[in-house]
Amino acid sequence: DHPEWLTKANLHLDMNPWAWMGDGEESRRVLDSLSYEKLNHFIHENNQPSHADGRQLQGVLNLCDNLEEDGGFHCVAGFLHHFQEYFSRRSRFMSRPSYSWKKYDTLFNLATRITMRAGSIVVWDQRMPHGSLPNRSGRVRSAQFIKMFPTRTVSS
């Protein structure tokens, strides 16, 4: 009864792909500048992976059963094998700390919806496009997102 509450269909990377492909200095500058006085600093921290720091993973733990019509997680499995080539062929343009695809982009249509039972977790490489689809059922959707990264990425 509240269409404005619906999650908008989205597909994105929680990162600047060009910074990830760089030497790590751009990501390090952003991380070193964060004071955590603003809530969005935690989002900026999450979105600063660099290949120089090693593999970084994200995950979603479903707290309730999640059926197809409940909306939720979808992803483009295997994209990380094409990540470098894909972004090397595109103009560098970032106005936000994440990269998003539009619904009409070919890649958006390659995403696969992943349903899960309560207590299930999906873990993915941060270079994999992922997102969420709207809940079209009367059931609540409840999940916890996680991030895993090498300890060396945290300043002492």
Phi, psi and omega in degrees: 000356180234080183301334179291346179274346183296137170295133176281139177303130182213154175218126188204172168242136176273064182185166167265108185299328181287325175294322179299321182282347182283197184274000179096348183294320180298314178297318181297319178300315180296313181300317181292338182273350185284131178255346182063023174280343179241144182301323183292349176296329177292325176292316179299321178299313181300329188263024182242041178288155176218139179299336178295336180268353181097179184298138176232136186241152173235163179203164174225128177256118179278128180266345177228159172303142183230105181267168182309312184286351179280356184068189179119206192299134167217157185205166175251089182299141177085352183299329183301337177286347180243000186307305185301311181295317182302310184279338175293336181266003182245151177290139179286117177211118178221124175245354180225168180279013176218163180249130182236150174255150176275158181300334181274353177292141180305317183299323179303319182285350177270353181292142179250131177285132180247113175270153183214152173272159177305135180091354179277151178228142172245131178239136182218155173294139185297346178278359181270123176301135181211169179180201185222150176245153183297149175278118180252014180247180177266003182270148177284149175246129183222127183209160175238127178266146181226161176221137178236134184209158178297142181298335182294347179280351181263125178293145180275000000 
